[in-house]
């Protein structure tokens, strides 16, 4: 799907470079250097561990457009944007992008960009059952807990955006439970964190669900771009004009 401007770099004064494609690459993709020194669609989540941001450009020297992909062993032209630069990003189909949304590299080898949105998940089975929600912020609704007074319990949150050393903040957003519930993060590891629920009441047990909010502190700062235009799902990957943050 062609963008309104038939080029990737719309505004910028940073580094234009070139390398050799290790596989098929489309302009607008998030790319990274492989172990062999060639370039592939990025495999890593676009964050602190993903290295510098590199965006594949169109091959203007060959008269190609942003709709023309590079083949394996082609010379691939790319751009390393700095804050305030504007580019066209190739966004994964199915994303509903609004102006101002934060975008991050998907990091699964597609090279595509996705919205860095809030998420929500509901816990099943028991208060110790793990949940999975891979967003920077969001809410977790627990099962109805019967945690006794002066007791604690812990469950794991699987989140692929969490890196070792990240700070994760949690708080109770709402509850109608008896007792005196409090929540805190008791462990953080690559790909997950643990929430401990403590009932501070001496005798009264919990008797309802908790809605817990979470945020990976500072992770929004690891988002690579802010959308400058909207995009609706169209059945194909599409370009979005975005600003480097």
Secondary structure by P-SEA (a helix, b strand, c coil): ccccccccccccccccbbbbbcccccccccccccccccccccccccccccccbbbbbcccccccccccccccccbbbbbbccccbbbbbbccccccccccbbbbccccccccccccccbbbbbcccccbbbbbccccbbbbbccccccccbbbbbbbbcccccccbbbbbbbcccccccbbbbbbccccccbbbbbbbbccccbbbccccbbbbbcccccccccbbbcccccccccccccccccc
